[in-house]
Amino acid sequence: MTTYVYGIARGEVPDLGDRLLGIGDPPLPVRALNEGELAAIVSDCPPELKPRRRDLLAHQHVLTEVSGSRAVLPMRFGSVSSSDDDVRSVLAEHADRYQDQLNRLTDRVEYNVKAVHDEDAVLHQVLAEEPELRMMAEANRAAGGGTYEDRVRFGELMAGAVRAREVRDAKLVEEALAPTAEDVRPGPESGGWFVSLSLLLGKDAADPLLSAAAELERAHPWLKLRINGPLPPYSFVES
């Protein structure tokens, strides 16, 4: 059976016994593979590993439990090795690299910020900024909606203007929020959002980020932000 890796901890980790359960159905016992001054937090890997909600939550729960008493370098969901021995070999080979990353990420958390447009508000904003589009809309309205070709042309131009607005607003969001973080990287990709950012913060340093996000929404009412965190700093772990 292959070995599933949750994270890499600093220091020797005692036997976890059956007190901590991880992914799988039924949940599999979590154990520590100690190697020098590092330990990999692992369990057996189910034959068919899929990103089910139950397993995603179990992965994060294990990291939360172990990081309560020591620094842990989190691995993303789905990190699998062929055996316990291979995990120990990697720990020994790359010990200095893992120690450097643990130094950098100790007492750090990740916040993910996604942005989307309020559809009605952004269309109103685009028309306010684009006189030619506004004139086309008024002309179509005066003509009872305009011809089919007129409506198609107007729709294409509006879609292009909204896409351009997304590009500008993605830059606006990053410029507004980046100063509140120690590091910023592209967040996990997902549909429905025009920008996703992962920000690295001290574990008790979220207030400036939350304030900046609230101010951004007040100043630009067509922007809607979703903030998720604190999370283990997955996006800032080097491969």
N, C-alpha and C positions, 0 to 999 in steps of 0.2 A: 504494500500500500504506500502511496506517495505521502509526502509530508507537507502540510499546510502551514505557512508562516504568517503569524499575525504581526510580529514586530521584533525588534532587537533591543534588548535592555542592557543597561550598564550594571556591572557587578554580578556576582553569583546569585541566581534566583533559587530559593529553596523549592523542594518538591511541592507541586501544586495539588497533588492528590486528585480527589474527585470534587474539590470545592469550587472549581472553575470549569464551566462547560462552554464549548465553542460551537462551531458550525456543525451541520449535519442533522439528520432526523432518524433516530434520536440524536440529541446533541452529544458530541464527542468530548471526552476529557482533554483538558489542556495540560501540557507539560512544558518544562524548561530544558533546553539543551545548552548546558554550560560549556564554554570554551574560553579559557583564559579569563580576561576581565569583562567578557561579554556573555550574554545568554540570548538564544533565540526562543521566543515564545511560540509554541507550535501545537498542533494536534494531527492526528491522522486526517487524510483528505477523503471525503466521500467519493465514490466512483464517478458520480455525475455532479460536478460542481457548477451550479448556476447562481446568478445574482438574485436569489429570492430575498424578499424583504426579511424573512426570519433570519437568514444567514448573514445578511448585511448588518442587521442589528446585533447579532451575536459577535461578529467580528469587532464592531466598535465597542461592545460591552467588555470584551476581553482586554482591549487596549486601555479602556478607562480604568478597569480594576487593577491592572498591573502598574499603570502609570501613577496610581495614587501613592505609591511608595518609592518610586524610582524613575529615572529618566528612561523613556522608551522612544525608539525610532520606529514610527508606524509604517507598516507595509500596506499597500493598497489591497483591496479585496481581490482574491484570485492569485496571490503569490504562492506558488507551489514548487517544491523541490522533489527530486526523485527519491531521496532517503534522508534519514537523520544524519548519517555520516556525511553526506554531501553538504548539508547545512553547516555542520561543524567545520568542514573544510573551508567553506566560504568565509565563515566567521574568522578563522585563523588567518586566511590569506589577506583579508581586507580589514583587519582589526583597526589599523590606524585611520582608515577612511571613515569607518563607522564611529570611532571615538570623536573625530573632528565634527561629524554631523550631529552627534549627540551634544557636543559642547555648544554648537550653534542653535540647536532647537530645544534645549532644556528650558522649561518654563515658557514655552512658546505654543501658541494655538493658531489655528487657521479659521478665518471667516471667509465664506463664499458669498459674493454679491452678484446677483443676476438682475438685469434691467430689461424691461419691456415697455412699449409705448401704450398708453391709453389711446385706443384707436380713434375715438371721436375727438379727443383733445389734440392729438398729433395732426389729424386732418385739418382741424381748424387752424393750427399753428402754421402748417405748410401753406394754406391758402392766404394767411396773413402775410407770409414772407414772399410769396410768389405772385406778383401782380398779373402776369400773363395767365396763370392757372385760374386766378380769381375771375378774370374777365371771361375765360372760357366757360367757367361754371355759371356765371351770370347769363351769358349768351345762351347756353343750353337751357337754362331754367326759363328764360324769356321765350324760347322756341318750344316750350312744352316738353322739354327733356332733350331736344336735339335729335338728329338722325342717329341710326345705329353706329355709323362710322364716327360721328362726333363723340358719342359716348365711349366707344372703344378707345379712341385717341386720347380722350381726357383721362380715362382710367389708366392707360399706359403711362402717361406723363405724371399722374399722381403717384403711381407705384414707384416710379423712378425717383421722384422727389422724396418720398418716404424712406426709400433705401438710402438716399444721400443723407437724410436726417439721422438715420440710424448710425451711419459711419461717424458723423459729427458728434452725436450724443455718446457713442461708445468712448470716444476720446475725452469728452467732457466728464463722463463718470470716472474714468481712470485718473484724470488730472485732479479731480476734486477729492478722491478718496486715497490716492497713493500716498500723500504726505502723512496720513494717519498711521501708516504701516511701516514695518521694517523692511519688507520685501513684498513685491507684487508679481504674480504670474497668471497666465491665462488659466481660468478655471475649467472644470470638466465641461465638455460640450454636451448640449442638450437642445432639443427643439423648443421653439417658442420664445427664445430670448435672443436679443441682438448683441448682448455682451455678457460674459461670465468671467469674473475676476476672483482669484484667491489671494487673500492678504494675510501676511504673517504678522502677528501681534504678540506682545507680552500677555500672559494669561489673565491679567487684571487690567488690561489697557484698551478695552473696547469702547469706552465712552466717546473719545474723539471720533472714531469711525461712525458710531451711531448718530452722533450730532451732525457730522458732515453729510451723512446720507439723508437725514431729515431735512436739513437746509437745502440740499440739492432738489428734493422733491417739492419743497415750498417754492423755490425759485423757478422751477421748470415743471409745472403741473401736468404736463404730458408724459413725464417720466414716472414709472412705477418700479421700485426697487424691492427685491426680496433678499434678506440677509439670513444666512444659515451659519450658526456657530454658537459657542466654540466647538471646533473639531480638532482631532489630531492633525498635525501639519503635513498631511499626505503630499500636497503639491510641492513641498519644499525638500523632500527626500530625494537625493540624487540616486540614480539607478545603480 
